[in-house]
Each structure stands twice: as C-alpha cells, then as structure tokens.
Amino acid sequence: MKQGTTIITLDNGYHLWTRTVGHGDIKLLCLHGGPGGTHEYWENFGDELADLGVQVSMYDQLGSFYSDQPDYSDPQIAAKYLTYDYFLEEVEEVRQKLGLDNFYLIGQSWGGLLVQMYAVKYGQHLKGAIISSMVDEIDEYVTNVNQCRLQTLGADKVHYMQKIEQENNLDDPTYQSYVDILNAEYVDRKQPEAIRHLVSTMATDVYNVFQGDNEFVITGKLKDWHFRQHLHEIKVPTLLTFGEHETMPLTTAKIMQQEIPHARLETTPNGGHHHMIDNAPVYFAHLKKFIRDVEEGNFND
C-alpha cells in the first residue's frame, strides 16, 4: 500500500484525505471522533505499533478539516450526507479503496460508534475491533456527564448551564468557560501542544447536527443512539478501552463487555476521553497486547 498522504476520490465525487504509515502484514484502520474531528490523535500509532509490524491507515471523514466539506446549508446535501448510514458506508468504501481486508478497525468516541455498526454489518472483513471511549446507549452517557458536571462545577454553576441551554444561548462566555473547565477535566486532560491549532479544526456543521454545542449536552441525532440490542452480532475479537476519568461511564463499558461475545475491557488510569494521549504508555500496552493475542491465537474472552 502506498505510504504517506493520499487523496482518494469517493464514488460520490468528494475527496478524502488519507494517510498510511508503518510497514507490516497487520493492517489497522483508524476512525476519528467528533463527528467532525480529525485524524490527528492517530498520527503516532505507526511508531507506537512498529515493533508488531502494523501498517496504520487513517483518514478525515467527509466534512472534516482535511477532507472535502460539502455545503451542508443545502437541505438536500445535509439530508444525504449527515446520517449514520452515510458515515458507515464511507468506512466500507475507504476500506475498499485502500485495499484492506482481514484488518483491525479502531474508533474513538464517534469513531467507536462506527466500529460497532461496521462490525455488525461488515464483520467478515475484520480480524478485530477496537472501541475506544464509546457507549452503546446514549442515555447512560447523558446521566454520566450530568454527574461529571455536578461533581466538578457544583449545583449553582450546573443550574446556570442548564438555564443557558434552555435559552439556547450557548455562546454565552460564562457558559463556555464552564465547558472549558469540563473539557480539561474529562476530555483533554493532558492538552498537548502538538495537536493544537491557531484556528479550530472542528467541523461544527457536522458536530452540531449529531452532538450539539459541546460534549456535555446532546441536542443532535446522537440523542437517539441505542445499539445494545445489536452487540451480540459483533463476532470478532473486540477490545473496549475507556479512560478512568472521562465522560463515558465505565458501568456501560462493563455491560458492553458482557454483551459482545468476544470482548475484553481495559481501562486507563488518569485517562480522560482522549486517553491515548493522556496516558499513552498504558493505552498502547493494552492495544499491543490485544493485537498480539489475536495474532497468536491467544485471545481470551
């Protein structure tokens, strides 16, 4: 497979930014979160997994910073491309165009949602699935983030946030300052300089439709995410990774481990939602052990 950055053209005519790094017979495709985020927290995976002989491919999903950005203000375009099914089928088309099969699929947050859907519909192409920081039932996430808000900010500030949310005045500076505090506590705990930008790279047109204004309030399509009834259809070895100090509830992770037939759950101390950055040594130790066990036929449920 061609190394480095390649722009692929989808059958719909749009273009996606892709990058492939590393050499080896083991193939890993990475799905970023958001939706509307970027590939950037996957950039060191080739180096981290080099000793296993893993070739890592990543891409920016349609609408994200490095790929084509449709005019979502057009209702027809929005209706066609801002759907779960579009992004699921995009994964399959990227797989085909990159020539991947019998591969590992990893997704973080929204990407982990896509891994769940892909493993059910296209599991025949997978050797293993890795779901990082994503639940199967959004209501349990909402309960948890509300607890996180209360624990970190206290009742008065949470009441203020709720008032602003009811007024739909989410640009309020005080409200956004509270969101910043929560992000630093539960999402980007380490806040590395390496992936910061002078401008925001979040594709808000995509993010707002599915999530809403921020990680701590869901007003978009994700409020209807309910997938537990399908978890038993995931047949491939599956690794669930969650930070021990993040927005996604570990109680839900444990249920997912029970519901997926061949699943292992690993948690990362001091890790937030981006625990591959917050505590990289522990995260990669878990990931490498999973891949090694599957490759050697030693994976245990």
C-alpha positions in Angstrom: 0.0 0.0 0.0 1.2 3.5 -0.9 2.8 5.2 2.1 2.2 8.8 3.2 -0.7 11.1 2.3 -3.1 10.2 -0.5 -6.3 12.0 -1.5 -8.9 9.4 -2.5 -12.0 10.2 -4.6 -15.2 8.7 -3.4 -17.8 7.4 -5.8 -19.9 10.5 -4.9 -17.2 12.7 -6.3 -16.0 14.1 -2.9 -12.4 13.7 -1.8 -11.0 12.4 1.5 -7.6 13.0 3.0 -5.9 9.7 3.9 -2.5 8.8 5.4 -0.8 5.4 5.7 2.3 4.8 7.8 4.3 1.9 9.0 5.1 -1.5 7.4 3.9 -5.0 8.1 1.3 -7.6 7.5 -1.1 -6.4 10.2 -3.4 -3.7 9.0 -5.2 -1.1 11.2 -7.7 1.5 10.0 -8.4 4.4 12.4 -11.7 6.3 12.7 -11.7 9.7 14.4 -14.3 11.1 16.7 -16.5 14.2 16.7 -18.2 13.7 14.4 -16.3 16.4 12.7 -12.9 15.8 14.4 -9.7 14.9 12.6 -7.2 12.1 12.3 -4.5 13.8 14.4 -4.5 11.7 17.6 -3.7 8.7 15.4 -0.5 10.2 14.0 1.9 8.4 16.3 0.2 5.0 16.1 2.6 3.8 13.3 5.6 4.5 15.5 4.0 3.0 18.6 3.0 -0.2 16.9 6.0 -0.6 14.7 7.5 -3.4 16.7 4.4 -5.5 16.0 4.6 -4.9 12.2 1.4 -2.9 12.0 0.6 -0.7 9.0 -1.7 2.1 10.1 -4.1 4.0 7.9 -6.2 7.0 8.9 -8.4 9.5 7.2 -10.5 12.6 7.8 -14.2 11.8 7.3 -16.3 13.8 4.9 -16.8 17.4 6.2 -13.7 17.2 8.4 -10.8 19.7 8.3 -8.5 18.0 5.8 -11.2 16.4 3.5 -13.9 17.9 1.3 -16.5 19.9 3.1 -19.9 19.8 1.4 -22.3 22.7 1.6 -24.4 21.4 4.4 -26.6 24.6 4.3 -28.2 22.9 1.3 -31.0 20.8 2.9 -30.7 18.0 0.2 -26.9 17.7 0.8 -27.4 17.7 4.6 -30.1 15.0 4.4 -27.9 12.8 2.2 -24.6 13.0 4.0 -25.3 13.9 7.6 -26.6 10.4 8.5 -25.3 7.4 10.4 -25.7 5.3 7.3 -23.6 7.6 5.1 -20.6 7.5 7.5 -20.9 3.7 7.9 -20.8 3.2 4.2 -18.0 5.7 3.9 -15.9 3.4 6.1 -16.6 0.5 3.8 -15.7 2.5 0.7 -12.5 3.7 2.2 -11.6 0.1 3.1 -12.1 -0.9 -0.5 -10.2 2.0 -1.9 -7.3 1.4 0.4 -7.3 -2.4 -0.3 -7.8 -3.5 3.2 -9.2 -6.9 4.3 -8.8 -9.1 7.4 -7.9 -5.9 9.2 -8.3 -4.3 12.6 -10.7 -1.3 12.9 -10.2 1.2 15.7 -12.5 4.1 16.5 -12.6 6.7 19.3 -15.8 8.2 20.5 -18.0 8.8 17.4 -15.5 6.6 15.6 -16.2 3.9 18.2 -19.9 4.1 17.3 -19.0 3.5 13.6 -16.8 0.5 14.7 -19.9 -1.0 16.4 -22.0 -0.5 13.3 -19.3 -1.7 10.9 -18.6 -4.9 13.0 -22.3 -5.8 12.8 -22.7 -5.2 9.0 -19.3 -5.8 7.6 -17.6 -8.0 10.3 -16.5 -10.5 7.6 -13.7 -8.1 6.7 -12.4 -7.7 10.3 -9.8 -9.5 12.2 -10.5 -7.5 15.3 -12.4 -4.4 16.5 -11.2 -1.7 19.0 -13.8 0.6 20.5 -12.3 3.5 22.4 -14.4 5.6 24.7 -17.8 5.0 23.1 -21.0 3.6 24.7 -23.8 1.7 23.1 -26.6 3.5 24.9 -26.5 7.3 24.8 -28.9 7.8 27.8 -26.3 6.3 30.1 -23.7 8.7 28.8 -26.1 11.7 29.4 -26.6 10.5 33.0 -22.8 10.3 33.5 -21.9 13.6 32.0 -24.5 15.3 34.2 -22.9 13.7 37.2 -19.5 14.9 35.9 -20.8 18.5 35.7 -22.2 18.4 39.1 -19.1 16.9 40.7 -16.8 19.3 39.0 -18.7 22.6 39.0 -21.3 22.3 41.8 -25.0 22.8 41.7 -25.1 26.6 41.1 -22.9 26.5 38.0 -24.7 23.5 36.6 -28.0 25.3 37.2 -26.6 28.2 35.2 -25.5 25.9 32.4 -29.0 24.4 32.2 -30.6 27.8 32.1 -28.4 28.9 29.2 -29.1 25.6 27.4 -32.8 26.1 27.8 -32.4 29.7 26.4 -30.3 28.3 23.6 -27.7 31.0 24.3 -24.7 28.7 24.2 -22.3 31.4 23.0 -22.6 32.9 26.5 -19.0 33.4 27.6 -19.6 32.2 31.2 -21.2 29.1 29.9 -18.3 28.4 27.5 -15.8 29.0 30.3 -17.5 26.2 32.3 -17.3 23.9 29.2 -13.6 24.6 29.1 -13.2 23.5 32.7 -15.1 20.3 32.0 -13.1 19.6 28.8 -9.8 20.0 30.7 -11.1 17.6 33.4 -12.7 14.9 31.4 -11.8 15.1 27.7 -8.3 16.5 27.0 -6.6 16.1 30.4 -3.1 16.4 29.1 -3.8 19.1 26.5 -0.6 18.5 24.4 0.8 21.4 22.3 1.4 19.1 19.4 -2.2 18.9 18.2 -3.2 22.5 18.9 -4.0 24.9 16.1 -4.3 28.6 15.6 -7.8 28.1 14.4 -10.4 25.5 15.3 -10.3 22.4 13.2 -13.6 21.0 14.4 -16.2 20.7 11.6 -19.0 22.3 13.6 -21.5 21.8 10.7 -21.2 18.0 11.3 -20.6 18.1 15.1 -23.6 20.3 15.8 -26.0 18.1 13.8 -25.0 14.9 15.7 -23.8 16.1 19.1 -24.7 19.7 19.7 -22.7 22.6 21.1 -20.3 20.6 23.3 -19.5 17.2 24.9 -21.7 17.9 27.9 -25.1 18.5 26.2 -26.6 16.4 23.4 -29.2 18.0 21.2 -28.5 16.3 17.9 -29.0 12.9 16.3 -26.9 11.1 18.9 -29.6 11.6 21.4 -31.3 8.6 19.7 -28.2 6.3 19.7 -29.3 2.9 21.1 -27.4 -0.1 19.9 -27.3 -2.6 22.7 -29.7 -5.0 21.0 -27.1 -5.5 18.3 -24.0 -6.0 20.3 -24.4 -9.8 20.3 -24.0 -9.6 16.5 -20.3 -8.5 16.8 -18.5 -11.8 16.4 -14.8 -10.7 16.1 -12.4 -10.3 19.0 -13.2 -6.9 20.5 -11.2 -4.6 22.7 -13.0 -1.9 24.7 -10.8 0.9 26.0 -12.0 3.6 28.4 -10.3 6.2 30.4 -10.9 6.0 34.2 -11.7 9.7 34.4 -13.7 10.5 31.3 -17.2 11.3 30.0 -18.1 7.8 29.1 -19.4 5.6 32.0 -17.4 2.6 32.9 -20.6 0.9 34.1 -21.7 0.9 30.5 -18.3 -0.4 29.3 -18.8 -3.4 31.6 -22.2 -4.1 30.2 -20.8 -3.9 26.6 -18.1 -6.4 27.6 -20.8 -8.8 28.7 -23.0 -8.3 25.7 -20.3 -8.6 23.0 -19.5 -12.3 22.6 -15.7 -12.0 22.5 -14.8 -8.8 24.3 -12.0 -7.6 26.6 -12.3 -4.4 28.6 -9.2 -2.3 29.5 -9.2 1.0 31.4 -6.6 3.7 31.5 -5.7 5.3 34.9 -5.7 9.2 34.8 -7.1 9.0 31.3 -9.9 11.2 30.0 -11.9 10.8 26.8 -8.6 11.0 24.8 -6.7 8.5 27.0 -4.5 7.5 24.1 -2.8 10.9 24.8 -3.5 11.3 28.5 -1.7 8.1 29.4 -0.2 6.8 26.3 2.1 4.1 27.8 -0.8 2.3 29.4 -3.1 2.7 26.4 -0.6 1.3 24.0 0.3 -1.6 26.3 -3.3 -2.6 26.2 -3.7 -2.2 22.5 -0.5 -4.1 21.7 -1.4 -7.0 24.0 -4.8 -7.3 22.3 -3.3 -7.3 18.8 -0.6 -9.7 19.8 -3.0 -12.1 21.4 -5.3 -12.1 18.4 -2.4 -12.6 16.0 -1.0 -15.5 18.1 -4.4 -17.1 18.7 -4.2 -16.4 22.5 -7.2 -14.0 22.8 -9.3 -14.9 25.7 -12.8 -13.5 26.2 
